[in-house]
Amino acid sequence: MKRRLYAPAILFVGLLSAQIVATAHVYLSNLNLLQATEAVMRAGYLAVPNARVTEHLNSLATAMAGGLFFTLSLGSGLSLVTLIGVWLWDRAFRRSRKATFFYLLIWGISLFIVNDNGWNPAASAYLVVVPPVTWVAAIQLLPARTTLLSPSGVIWPVSAAIILALLWGLVLDGNMFTNIRDHLLLANRAGRSINEAYYAYTLFPAEAFKSLDQKQIRTCVLGDTLDRAEWNRLERTIRAHDYLPIPAGHPADLTIDLDIKEKRFSLGGSHQTVLSVAERELFGSPGKVLAAFSRSQDRNRMFRTLTLAGLLLGFPLVLFAFLFSVMGSLPNLFLSVAASDVIAAILCIGVGAILLVPVYQGHTAPVAPADPAMSLSASSAITRIAALRQACDNRRDITVEARKHGTARSPHVAERYWLARSLAYAKDPGSHAMLSALADDPVPIVACQALWAMGTRKDRAVVPEIIDRINTASHWYIQMYGYRALRTLGWVQPRSPQLSY
């Protein structure tokens, strides 16, 4: 039984250490965001996130929930790699000094890589804490030495993992994650709870490792070396690119000054000059200049890559390791290790196959017939969703058919979600009322897509309505999509009444 629970116990320790680091990481990021958002609000701008979200930014519970993203992605990857490394170090390399040196070298190179564009304390903290803690736990709880490649120890779990990878490879395409969401997560209560948690908390960790270019709103301080004409021209330019000028004395993402002697603008951050550009370059291609500034300040490029790798590879394998151990624990009380491993492998494949079925059905859903009325009246939700997706892809106006079949009130979240997207291309006069109703949907993913559709329709008359929704929405995701819709419609933040030359 000790061997059976060894991997889950070590992975749990690794994930717990990652969660502690992630909670601190997200909490500190939230405090920085709170400071920036308060400065934006005081300056009179439209703030995203709004006051209903920012009041939770100094909450430890919010940081813990947001930190789960890093725990289940980067934490999973680091814990799993460390566990495998310890097992090989002890079983295959017999704890040799060369193997120890090799592992330390890999660890040191990893620390160097995540700091390649400047010191990154958050990314370094994960590498300094999670692997050593997992390593120590793995050594302390290591079971008695057995044959490295025993059938019961390796072959059955590896075989089950390979079979599951091949099965899920059947739905591997550009729409895989969309099909998982539509036909697996949104089709049952547990999946909808996961989806709701995703929309409620993932923007907090996302904000913690975004580049400046990826953030929705940035702050800027204009230096006192600018004359009135330069100040006004620069204020309009950067505001149009969502760098919002705030009064001097507040921490800002960007500071712009003019070197009078060189006649060049200095773009700085963290009390140092980062870029020096000519007036023609700054005002001729402000987007390119600001993007270059963002790249120079981005400390999280490799951190994002490692997190994505952990999410796509580490998390599924850690989940499989827990599932395999649980499935084999009960039979192991009555049967041999080899027999219980066989049972666990079969059960894991069965669970994976059951979860695959609705995703595969969505993947292979027949192309909807040309008549939308026939498609939307189908008895199968999978067929109706396929019809709505095709209508969206073909930019077909299905307002009349959707009203006839009550699609906007469908109990299936995916149907309401795809209806909202398809209405982006609707010309029917009644489509706006339907979109407004969907923008009030209690499920955030539906409201987000309704706001996206409002922006895509290019009707600037909805700007006040979207601004009102941004100010009153309780979900940060809804506010984010609303702000994107405003920018798609050509809306720009108004000049701050608190600023003047």
N, C-alpha and C positions, 0 to 999 in steps of 0.2 A: 504493500500500500504506500510505503514511503516513496518508492520509485514512481508510482502512479501519480502522486500529488506533487512530485518534485518540481516539474515545469510550471504548473499553475502557481505554486507558492513563490517561486523565484520571480515569475512575471508579475505577480501581485506586488511584491516588494519593489520591483522596478517601476511599476506604474504608480505606486504610492509616492515614491520619491519624485517622480516626474510631476505628479499632481501638486506637490508642495511647491516645487519651483514654478510651475505654470500658474498657480494661484498668485504668487508674489509677482510674477511677470505681468499678468493681466491686471492685477490690482494697481501696480505702478503706472501702467499704460492708461488705465481708466482715470487715474488722478491727473495725468497730463492732459488727457482729453477733456476732463472737467474744467481744467484751467483755461484751455483754449476755447471751449464752448462758451464759458462765462464771458470771456473777452469779446467774442463774436456777438453775444447777446447784448452786452453793454454798449457795443458800438452801433447797435440798431439793425444788425443784419438778420436774415432768416437763418436760424441755426438748425443744423442737422448733425447729431440728434437734437430733438427738442427738449424742453424742460421736463417733460414726463419721463424721459429716458435718463437725462443727466442727473436726476435726483437719486438714481440708483448707482451712479458711477463710483461712489465711495463706499459701496456695500461689499463686505467680504463675501457674502453669498453669491453676488453677481460675478465676482472674480473667480470663485471656485467653480461655478457652473461654466463660465467661459473658458477656464483653464482646462476643462475636460477635453476640449478640442486638441490642445497640444499633448495632453496625456495619452489620448487614444491614437494619435498620429505619430509625432516624434517620439513620445515616451514608449509607445509600442515597438517602434523600430529599434530604438536603442536597447531596450530591455531584451528583445528577442536576439539581436546580434550579440549582445554580451553573453546571454545564456548559451548560445551555440559556441561562442568563443571559449568559454570556460570548459564546456564539455569536451571540445577538441583538445584544449590545452592539457586537460587531465588524462583523457582516454587515449588520444592519438599521439600527442607530443610528449606525454609522460612528464609534464611540467618542466621541460627543458629551459635552460637559460636563453637559448636562441629564440624559442617561441615567445618567452616572456618579453624579450627585447623587441621582437617583431610587433607584438600587441601594443607595447608602449609607443613604438614608432607610429603605428596607425592612429593611435589616440592623439598623439602630438600633431600629426599631419591634419587630423580632423579639426583640432582647435585652431590651427593656422588657417585652414580653408574658410571657416565661418567668420574669421576676423580679417579676411583678405582686403576688405575695403575700409578698414578702420576697426577700432575696438568695439566689439559687440558683447556687452556684459550678459545680456539675456541668453543669447545662443551659447555663450561659453558656460553659463551656469548649468544648462542642461547636460553638457558634455562632462563637466567637472563633477556633477552630482550623480546622475543616473547610472552611467557605466560602473563607477567604483562601488556604489551601494549594491547594485545588482551582482557585481563580481563577488563581493564579500559574502553576500547571502548565498550565492550559488556554491561557493567553496564550503561554507559552514554546513549547508544542508545536502551536500553531495552524497548520493547513496553509495553503497558498496560497489567496488569495481566489478564490472561485468564485461562480456565481450562487446566490443564497439558496435559491430554490425550484426547483432543478434536479430532474428526475425521479429521477436516480440518487442524489441526496443526501437527498431528503426523502420523495418520494411512495411509493416501494416499502416502506421500513421503516414509515412511518406507516400505509400500507394494510394491511400484515401485522399490525401491532399492533391495528388496528381490527377486522380479521376475527377475530383470536384473541379479542378482547374480546366480540364478538358470539357466537362459538361457545361460550365459557365462560358467556355469559349464559344459555344453555339450562339450566344447572344452578344458576342463581343463586336460592337460596331460603334459608330458615332452617337447612336441613340441609346446606348446601354444604360447610362445613368438616368436618362429620362424615362426609360421603360421600367427601371427599378422603382423610381419614384411613383410613376403613374399607376403601375399594376401590382406593386408589392407594398410599398409604404402607405400610399393614400387609399388603399383598398381595405384596410382593416384598422381597428382602433389602436392597437399597439404601434403600428407603423405611423399612424397620424400623430400619435404622441411624440414619436421620434422626430417627425417632420416639424411639429410645433416647437419642440425644444431647439431644433436647428435654427429656426427663424427667430427664436427669442434670444439666443445667446451667442451665436457664432460670429456676429459682427464685432463683439468685444475682443476676442482673440485676433480676429482679422486685422483690426485697427492696430494691434500691437506689433505687427511685422509688415505692414504695408509700406511701400515707398511713398514719398511725397506725391508723386505723379498719380498714385492709385487712390489717394485720399480724396474725399469729396470736397472738403473745404479746408483751405490752408490760411494761415495768418501771415501778415507782412507788416513791417515797419518801414516807413519811408524816412530816410535820413534828413538831417537839417542842412545838408550841403546843397540840396536841390533848390533852384529858384521856383517862383510861382508857376511859370509856364511848364517847366519840366515836371514839377510835382503833380499838377493837374493832369497832364498827358499820361504820366506814369500811373497815376491812381486809376484812371479809366482803363488802361491797358491790362494791368494785373487783376483788376476786379473782374474783367471780362474772362479771365482764365481761372477764376475762383481762388485767387490769392487775395484775401480780404484785408485791406489796410486797417490797422488798429493803432491807437495812440502809443507813442514811444514810452518805454518803461515797462512794457509787458513782454514776456517771453514770446517770440514769434518764430515761425518756420523759416522766414526769409527776411533779410534786411537789405535794403538797396540804398546805396550812397553814390555820390558823384565825386570822382577824383578830378578836381577842378584843373589841376596842372596837366594831367594826362588826357582830360576830356573823355574819360571812360567811366562807365557805370560799374560799381563793385557790388556783386551779389554775395551775400555772406550768410552764415549760419553758425550758431554756437560760438559767437564772438570772434569769428575769423573770416577773412575773405576767401571765397571758394572760386568765383569766376570774375573775370574782368572783361567786359564787352563794350564795343563801340555803340554809339547811339543808333547808327543805322542798323546794326545787327539786332539790338534789343527791340526796337520798334518795328523793324522789318519782319522779323521772325520771332515774336515773343514766345510762341509755343515751343519752338526748338530750343531756345535759350533756357526756358524754365524746365524743359525735359532734361536738358544737360545738367542743370543744377540739381534736379531730383536724383539723377543717376550718381552724381558725385557724392551725394549725401546718403545714398542707400547702403545701409549696413546689413541688410537682411536678405540679399539675393540667394546666397547658399543656404541660409536658414530656411527660406521658403521652399527651396528644392528638397532639402532633407525632410521637411515636414510633409510635403506632398508624397515623397517616396514612402515615408512611414504610414501615411494614410492609405495608399494604394496597395502596399505590400505588407508592412508590419502589422497593421490592425487586423486584416483578414486572417493572417497566420496566427496571431495571438488568440483571436476568437476561436479559431480551429483548435488550438492547443488546449484551451479551456474546455471546449465541447468534447474533444476526444477523451480528456481525462475524466470528465464527469460521466460520459457514456460508458467508460470502462471500469469505473469505481465499483458500481454495484455488482456486476458479474464477477469482479475480482474477489469478492467476498466468498464466492462459492466455487469458482473455476480457477484454472491456472492462468498465469499472466498471458501466455500465448493465446488461449481461448478468449479471454476477455478483450484482448487487443483486436482480435478478429471481429468480435461483436461490436466493439466501439467503432471500428472502421466502417462496418456495414451501416450502423446507425447514423454516423456522420454523413455518409454518402446519401442515405435516405433523407435526412433533414435538408441537406443541400439541394437534393432533387425536388423536394416538396416546395422549397422556396423558389426554385427555378421555374416551376410550372407557369405561374401567372406572368412572369417576365418573358418567358418563351412565347406564350400566347400573344402577348403584346408585340413581341418582335416579329412574329409571323402573321399578325392580323391581316386579313385580306384587304386589298385596296378598296376603299369605299366606292359604292356605285355613283354614277354621275348625278343621280337625283338625290339632293341633300335630304329631302323630306323622308325618303325611304331609309336613308342611313340613320337619321336621328330618331326614327321610330323603331329601330331594331331592338330586339329583346336583350341582346348582349351588350353590356357596358363596354367591353373591349371593342366591339364594332363601332359603337357610337363615338368612343374616344378617337378611334382611327379616322372616322369621318370628319370630326372636328379638326384633327391635326392636318388632314388633307385640305380642308377648307382654308385653314390658316396658311399652309404652304402655297396654295393656289390663289390666295387672296380673294377668295369667293365670299360674297355677301350672303350670309345665312341668317340675317336678322329675322326675317319672316318665319322661317322654319323653326328657329330657336324659340321664338315667341309661341308658336303653335304647340310645340311639344314641351314647353316649360323648362327648357334646358338650364336657364339661369337659376332655377330652383331645384336642380337635380341633387339628390343626396350624395352623388359621387363627386368628390372634390375635383378629380381630374377633368371631368366634363365641364364644370364651371370654369376651371383654369384655362382650358383650351378654347372655350367659348370667348372668354375675355380677350385672349390673344387674337382670335380670328376677327373680332369686332374692330380691330385696328384698321381694317380695310373695308369696313362696311360704309355704304353711302345712304342707307335707309334712314329717314328722319328719326325713327324710333330707337336707333342704335345707341344714341347718347344716353338716353334714359336707362337703357339696359346696362350700359357701362357704368353709370353712376351707381346703380344698385349693386353691381358686382364689386365696385370699389369700396362698398361698405360691408362686404362679405366678412364673416367672423374668422375665416381661415386666411392667414396673411398671404399665402402664395397666390390666392385668387385676387385679393385686393391689389397686390403688387403688379400682377399682369394687367389688371384693368387700368392702373395708372400708366403703365408702359404703353398701352394701347391709346390712351388719351394723348400722350405725347406724340406717338407715331402718326396720329390723324392730322397733325399740323393745324389744329383749330385753337388759335390763341385765346378764344373766348373762355376756355376752361382754366386759364391761368389762375384767376382768383379762387376757383373751386379747389384746385390742386394745392395752392398755398394754405388754404384753410385746413385741408386734410393733413398737410405736413405739420401744422401747428397743433392739431388735436389728436393725431394718431398715437397710440401707445406702443406700437411696434416700430423699432428702428428701421427694419427692412422696408416697411411701407413708406416711411419718410424718405429713405434713400431712393426708392423707385420714383416717388413723387418729385424729388429734386432733379433726378435724371430727366423726367418728363418735362419739367420746366426748362431745363437747358436745351433739350431737343426742340422745344418751341421757340428758342431764341431769347428766353428771359434771362436777364442778368441782375445780379444783386444791386439794389439801389445804393447810391452813395450814402455813406454813414453821416447822420446828422451831427455826430460827435466830433467829426474831423473837419478841419479847415486849415488852409496854409497859414 
